[in-house]
């Protein structure tokens, strides 16, 4: 579990670094520091990830040291590059990043969905590209496009992992086979994205491959022609005899012509097979992406249709209502799972349901906030019922206090 947490922290730190990189590249171009200004946010991220392992009482001094280190590193880079007053702005931004990154890393690591953050980073990338046009910085555009492409590829993998985690449930982990299958699909989609966004480079590569194939075919034909050519020369020694006259051009032999046609046919079939395989791969990837898009759309539509604002309601799903109407025998059948084997979210909901069963005088039109004894218990139940955040064991123990209210 600790190794998985470290892996997730590193993965999300990479996303945060790519999200902040365009801003520091822009400040580097304005201050004269250049791409070297990407070092302070990297230091801030590394320090922020390490600060989360410190006790809460020692984090504030450590954040201060991290801010000072990032500020000093940026000033040193600015002095070395001969930067202007922009270097002070860049140093201040590096210090702010050192102060903000630890909190953001903690929130991103604990949260379950980060789609809003990643889409916001995509908008920030576009805003920085627009600023480069307004400020007439064409040399910076190529670097920003590279960062943007890497960030989009990162988003493909990040959103895929979030989709897998949401699909297996709130308190469960995906299997290795499911994770590997979805990551392979994300890799194929990223490769297709790279091909579509680098079509001139792909065209040059294909021309180079075709040129190499033609060269290989020509070399093979020359070798076979030399092997199959009839032995020349007469009694006078050499072509043209002893008169030194140039030899008449000879037509290629039948074997050479057959080998040439065979080589051309084999090369053409190989190219057609490669093209068919590539088109099949693209079609399957697009079909898979379309299916996922439709599944997400259906899930979104179901959530929208199922959503109801916090108003007067029973807070019992239809299954629980049917079980309560069928009597105690049906309730015992639904409660076969021991309480200790339930997830924290299910334990919270079980406690609230048992509380309602023990208090039949509670009207069905009353909300949990109006029913439960304390606001803290109402907050915990609403988080377990409506949100996707993780329910802690401490919150379960708070809900266990409902057993005393008999």
C-alpha positions, -999 to 999 in steps of 0.1 A, spaced: 0 0 0 28 24 8 45 16 -25 12 23 -43 9 56 -25 44 66 -35 37 57 -71 5 78 -71 22 107 -55 50 106 -81 24 103 -109 4 133 -97 35 153 -91 44 148 -128 10 162 -138 14 192 -115 48 199 -129 36 197 -165 7 220 -155 30 246 -141 58 243 -167 43 267 -193 40 296 -168 77 292 -158 87 289 -194 70 322 -201 86 339 -171 120 324 -181 116 340 -216 107 374 -201 134 373 -174 162 361 -197 167 329 -176 152 307 -203 143 270 -198 166 269 -167 137 284 -148 120 249 -149 145 239 -121 128 259 -92 93 243 -96 110 209 -98 127 216 -65 94 229 -51 76 197 -61 103 174 -47 103 193 -14 65 193 -13 63 155 -18 89 150 10 71 175 34 40 153 34 60 127 53 69 151 81 48 155 113 23 183 110 42 204 136 74 205 115 58 212 81 56 249 84 93 255 91 102 231 63 79 250 39 97 282 48 130 266 40 117 253 7 104 288 -2 138 303 6 157 276 -14 135 282 -45 137 319 -42 175 318 -39 179 293 -68 158 316 -91 178 347 -81 210 328 -88 198 318 -122 187 354 -129 221 369 -119 239 343 -139 218 350 -170 219 388 -165 181 390 -162 161 422 -156 134 430 -130 114 400 -143 138 377 -123 123 391 -90 88 382 -102 101 347 -113 117 343 -79 85 353 -61 65 328 -83 90 300 -74 85 308 -37 47 308 -40 49 275 -58 70 260 -30 43 272 -5 13 259 -26 26 226 -40 26 207 -6 -11 215 0 -20 207 -37 -1 174 -36 -19 164 -4 -53 173 -18 -47 156 -52 -34 124 -35 -64 121 -12 -90 130 -38 -105 104 -61 -113 125 -92 -90 151 -107 -106 157 -141 -114 193 -133 -78 200 -123 -64 184 -155 -89 202 -178 -80 235 -160 -44 228 -167 -52 224 -204 -70 258 -204 -39 273 -187 -17 259 -214 -38 275 -241 -38 309 -222 0 308 -221 2 301 -258 -21 331 -264 2 353 -243 32 343 -263 14 355 -295 4 388 -278 39 393 -264 56 383 -297 77 354 -284 79 330 -314 110 312 -301 90 301 -270 62 286 -290 80 254 -300 88 246 -263 52 253 -253 38 230 -280 62 203 -268 50 207 -232 14 208 -244 17 175 -263 34 158 -233 6 171 -210 -21 158 -233 -5 124 -234 -3 126 -196 -40 135 -194 -49 104 -215 -33 81 -189 -45 101 -159 -82 101 -170 -79 64 -179 -67 56 -144 -95 76 -128 -120 59 -150 -107 25 -139 -108 34 -103 -144 48 -105 -155 16 -124 -143 -9 -97 -160 10 -68 -152 35 -42 -133 13 -17 -118 -13 -41 -86 -15 -61 -85 -25 -98 -70 -58 -107 -37 -60 -126 -53 -74 -157 -79 -46 -158 -52 -20 -152 -29 -34 -178 -56 -36 -204 -68 0 -199 -32 13 -198 -25 -5 -231 -55 11 -246 -44 45 -234 -9 39 -249 -24 30 -283 -45 62 -281 -15 82 -272 5 67 -302 -24 76 -325 -25 111 -311 13 114 -317 9 102 -353 -20 127 -360 -1 156 -345 32 149 -362 20 141 -398 49 158 -415 74 139 -395 55 106 -401 55 114 -439 93 120 -438 98 87 -420 76 68 -445 96 83 -474 128 73 -458 115 37 -453 103 35 -489 137 48 -501 155 22 -480 132 -5 -494 139 6 -530 176 7 -523 175 -29 -509 155 -41 -538 180 -25 -563 209 -40 -544 194 -75 -545 186 -72 -582 222 -61 -589 235 -91 -570 211 -116 -588 219 -100 -622 256 -104 -617 251 -140 -606 228 -149 -636 246 -129 -663 263 -150 -690 301 -152 -691 314 -125 -716 346 -122 -736 359 -139 -766 392 -152 -780 405 -116 -783 401 -111 -745 376 -87 -732 345 -71 -747 348 -60 -783 377 -84 -790 412 -71 -795 400 -41 -816 392 -22 -784 356 -15 -796 329 -9 -770 307 -38 -762 271 -37 -773 246 -33 -745 230 -66 -736 194 -71 -725 189 -84 -690 184 -121 -688 150 -137 -682 160 -147 -646 169 -111 -638 135 -98 -651 116 -125 -631 135 -117 -599 128 -80 -604 90 -86 -608 90 -109 -578 108 -83 -556 85 -56 -566 54 -78 -559 68 -88 -525 76 -52 -515 41 -41 -526 24 -68 -507 45 -60 -476 35 -23 -478 -2 -32 -483 -1 -56 -453 16 -29 -431 -10 -3 -442 -39 -27 -436 -25 -35 -401 -21 2 -393 -57 10 -405 -71 -19 -385 -53 -7 -354 -66 28 -359 -102 16 -364 -101 -6 -333 -87 22 -312 -113 47 -325 -141 22 -319 -128 15 -283 -126 53 -277 -161 58 -291 -175 31 -268 -158 46 -238 -172 80 -247 -207 66 -251 -204 48 -218 -193 80 -200 -221 99 -216 -246 73 -204 -231 73 -169 -233 111 -169 -269 111 -181 -278 85 -154 -261 106 -127 -279 138 -139 -313 120 -139 -307 104 -106 -295 136 -89 -319 153 -65 -310 184 -44 -308 182 -7 -344 184 2 -371 164 20 -366 128 12 -364 94 28 -328 87 20 -336 50 16 -331 34 -18 -359 14 -33 -343 -19 -23 -343 -9 14 -380 2 11 -390 -31 -4 -371 -50 23 -388 -29 51 -422 -37 36 -416 -74 33 -408 -77 70 -382 -88 94 -375 -120 74 -364 -101 43 -343 -77 65 -324 -106 80 -318 -119 45 -303 -86 34 -282 -85 66 -264 -117 60 -231 -99 55 -214 -94 89 -209 -58 99 -171 -62 102 -169 -73 65 -185 -42 52 -166 -12 38 -165 20 59 -191 36 35 -214 6 39 -209 6 77 -220 42 79 -251 36 59 -259 4 78 -257 24 111 -282 50 98 -306 24 85 -306 5 118 -312 38 136 -343 44 114 -355 9 121 -352 15 159 -370 48 156 -402 41 136 -417 74 146 -393 93 124 -414 104 94 -402 93 60 -402 129 48 -374 139 72 -338 143 61 -308 128 78 -297 162 90 -330 166 107 -330 131 121 -295 124 134 -286 136 169 -254 156 160 -244 176 129 -211 157 127 -230 124 122 -252 141 96 -221 153 77 -205 118 78 -237 102 65 -241 127 37 -205 122 27 -210 84 26 -243 87 7 -236 114 -18 -199 121 -22 -170 100 -35 -144 107 -8 -130 80 14 -146 74 48 -121 71 76 -123 46 105 -126 75 129 -158 86 111 -172 51 114 -165 51 151 -185 84 154 -214 67 136 -211 37 159 -224 61 186 -258 57 171 -260 22 187 -262 40 221 -293 60 211 -318 32 214 
